[in-house]
Amino acid sequence: MICKTVRDGSECSFMTAQGCSYKGGSCRQIIEQCEECKRTVELSSGWYCTACPDPELKWKVGNCNLATHVSREVAETKAKINPLKASKRKG
């Protein structure tokens, strides 16, 4: 449905016929960690996340999984190679 609270005029999954169904009745503004994210949008009442109604909860445990400005590092683990098997593969 179309939001009638904070994001007036945009599509919102929390909006119902009775109003905003998210706790507190509206979305929360972004926090400091969200400032460089591409999912933020400036509205008349402040800056909000387009993907999450409460950005603070996403950052509570660690990095936000929806953040576009945070790089996810994949730890490369070098597998131990048995030298005996490696020599057999070469020859």
SVG drawing of the C-alpha trace seen along z (x, -y; Angstrom):
<svg xmlns="http://www.w3.org/2000/svg" viewBox="-8 -19 64 59">
<polyline fill="none" stroke="black" stroke-width="0.4" points="0.0,0.0 1.0,-3.6 2.5,-5.1 0.6,-7.9 3.0,-8.6 6.7,-9.2 7.2,-8.2 4.1,-9.9 3.2,-8.7 5.7,-5.8 5.0,-2.0 5.4,-0.5 4.9,3.1 3.9,2.1 1.1,-0.2 -2.4,1.2 -5.9,-0.2 -5.7,-1.1 -2.3,-2.9 1.3,-1.9 1.6,1.6 5.2,1.2 5.8,0.8 5.4,-2.8 3.3,-3.6 6.1,-4.9 9.6,-4.3 12.8,-5.4 15.4,-7.8 18.8,-6.4 21.7,-6.3 25.3,-7.5 26.5,-4.1 23.9,-4.4 25.0,-7.8 27.0,-6.6 24.5,-3.9 22.8,-4.1 19.5,-2.9 19.0,-6.2 16.5,-8.8 15.9,-12.3 12.3,-13.2 10.7,-16.3 11.0,-14.9 14.6,-13.6 16.7,-10.8 15.2,-7.3 16.2,-3.8 14.3,-2.5 14.8,1.1 14.4,1.2 11.9,-0.6 14.4,-0.6 18.0,-0.8 19.3,-0.9 18.2,2.8 20.2,3.8 23.4,2.4 22.8,3.7 24.6,7.0 27.2,6.1 27.2,4.7 23.8,4.2 23.3,6.9 21.5,4.4 24.3,1.8 25.7,0.9 28.8,-0.9 30.1,2.0 32.4,4.5 32.0,8.0 35.4,9.7 35.5,13.4 38.3,15.1 40.3,17.2 41.7,20.3 44.5,22.1 43.9,25.7 46.7,27.9 48.1,29.9 49.6,33.3 53.0,33.2 52.8,36.9 49.4,36.5 50.6,33.4 53.6,35.1 51.4,37.9 49.2,35.4 52.0,33.7 53.5,36.9"/>
</svg>
